């Protein structure tokens, strides 16, 4: 027994003895004395029980450091402990504009919409590129061995065809060209030498213009311009020339070959001319490599 418990027991015994002595003043029988002593002891035990329970609970609260100890104490206390008060939760105000905030669902929906629009646009452009285009061209032989320098033909190709693919079609039609490759041929449209990688679709969409006429019209029609009025744009399209590259190299110092230059999409031709503007092949050597005519970039390389 600990020292604390001995003190509590001694105090309890003293208090019980005092009450018994006060209750048995005078002459009493043995039975009466025994009965009163039992009643006083029972009352003392009953009175001491709540205090011991309170001390026990205080000791548990002081020594418990685990989270589940509180739950056990709540279960033991029963109705003595008040129920915990729940804090009210505040909801969102539906009237507040939150469009400036990031929304994962909205971002995903916008991304899907962009993909759908891009796919629809690509399908539309592919359909345009697949459309057939009738191109009138002239096989041009500067020597004129057969008495003619030009031999006009017409070929039908998709708008998405490159100039190189178009030249291969020309080789199938002109027997003089069947023994050479497309890289040995050049296509001149409105005094501009067209790069082999350019497509008809690009020329049509960009409304490209050349020195002497539009590059997006491939039929042949007459000039309806007012006579001696250069301010009115010509509505005239000339047939493009298909010729051997070495034939151009031999004659680039002579008219009209001296006007030819490689097509540069960054260069604008606001007015059309059929004379002047000779280049004599200057700058064309860089673009007219071994394997066909390549594009000229914005730096002129």
CORBELBEL-V555007 format. One record per backbone hydrogen bond with DSSP energy under -0.5 kcal/mol. NH is the residue of the N-H (numbers start at 1). CO is the residue of the C=O. E is the energy in kcal/mol with one decimal. If there is no record, write none. Layout:
NH/CO/E  NH/CO/E
//
This chain:
6/2/-2.0  7/3/-2.0  8/4/-2.1  9/5/-2.4  10/6/-2.5  11/7/-2.5  12/8/-2.2  13/9/-2.3  14/10/-2.3  15/11/-2.2  16/12/-2.1  17/13/-2.4  18/14/-2.1  19/15/-2.1  20/16/-2.2  21/17/-2.3  22/18/-2.1  23/19/-1.8  24/20/-1.1  25/22/-0.7  28/26/-0.5  33/29/-2.3  34/30/-2.3  35/31/-2.4  36/32/-2.3  37/33/-2.0  38/34/-2.0  39/35/-2.0  40/36/-2.5  41/37/-2.4  42/38/-2.3  43/39/-2.3  44/40/-2.2  45/41/-2.3  46/42/-2.4  47/43/-2.3  48/44/-1.6  49/45/-1.3  50/46/-0.7  51/47/-0.6  52/48/-1.9  53/49/-2.0  54/50/-2.3  55/51/-2.2  56/52/-2.2  57/53/-2.0  58/54/-2.3  59/55/-2.1  60/56/-1.8  61/57/-2.2  62/58/-1.9  63/59/-1.8  64/60/-2.1  69/66/-0.9  70/66/-0.6  70/67/-0.7  71/67/-0.7  72/68/-1.8  73/69/-2.2  74/70/-2.3  75/71/-2.0  76/72/-2.1  77/73/-2.8  78/74/-1.7  80/77/-1.8  81/78/-0.6  86/84/-0.6  91/89/-0.5  94/92/-0.8  96/93/-1.6  98/96/-0.6  101/98/-1.4  107/103/-2.8  108/104/-2.3  109/105/-2.2  110/106/-2.4  111/107/-2.3  112/108/-2.2  113/109/-2.3  114/110/-2.5  115/111/-2.2  116/112/-2.4  117/113/-2.6  118/114/-2.8  119/115/-2.4  120/116/-2.4  121/117/-2.8  122/118/-2.5  123/119/-2.3  124/120/-2.1  125/121/-2.5  126/122/-2.7  127/123/-1.8  128/124/-1.9  129/125/-2.7  130/126/-1.4  131/127/-0.5  131/128/-1.2  133/157/-3.0  135/133/-0.7  135/155/-3.0  136/134/-0.5  136/218/-2.6  137/135/-0.5  137/153/-2.5  138/240/-2.8  139/151/-2.6  140/138/-0.7  140/242/-2.6  141/139/-0.6  141/149/-2.9  142/140/-0.6  144/141/-1.2  147/144/-1.8  151/139/-1.2  153/137/-3.1  155/135/-2.4  157/133/-2.6  157/155/-0.5  159/131/-2.2  160/129/-2.3  161/158/-1.7  163/198/-1.9  164/196/-1.9  166/162/-2.2  167/163/-2.5  168/164/-1.6  169/165/-1.5  170/166/-1.9  171/167/-2.0  172/168/-1.1  173/169/-0.9  173/170/-0.6  174/170/-2.5  175/173/-0.7  177/174/-1.4  178/175/-1.0  180/177/-1.4  184/181/-1.6  185/182/-1.4  186/243/-2.4  188/186/-0.5  188/241/-2.9  189/187/-0.5  189/192/-2.7  192/189/-1.0  193/261/-2.6  194/187/-2.8  194/192/-0.6  196/293/-2.8  198/195/-1.1  200/161/-1.8  201/159/-1.9  203/199/-1.5  204/200/-2.3  205/201/-2.6  206/202/-2.2  207/204/-0.7  208/203/-1.8  210/213/-2.8  211/190/-1.6  212/190/-0.8  214/236/-0.6  215/208/-2.6  216/208/-0.6  221/237/-1.0  229/226/-1.6  230/228/-0.5  232/229/-1.0  233/231/-0.5  236/234/-0.7  237/221/-1.2  240/136/-1.2  241/188/-3.0  242/138/-2.6  243/186/-2.0  243/241/-0.5  245/184/-2.6  248/244/-1.4  249/245/-2.3  250/246/-1.6  251/247/-1.0  251/248/-0.6  252/248/-0.8  254/251/-2.1  258/254/-2.0  259/256/-1.7  260/257/-1.1  261/191/-1.0  263/193/-2.7  267/264/-1.8  270/268/-0.6  273/211/-2.8  279/258/-3.3  280/258/-2.5  281/260/-0.6  282/279/-2.0  284/281/-1.7  285/281/-0.6  287/283/-0.6  288/284/-2.5  289/287/-1.7  289/292/-1.0  292/183/-0.7  292/289/-0.6  294/287/-2.3  296/263/-0.6  297/295/-0.5  300/297/-1.9
//
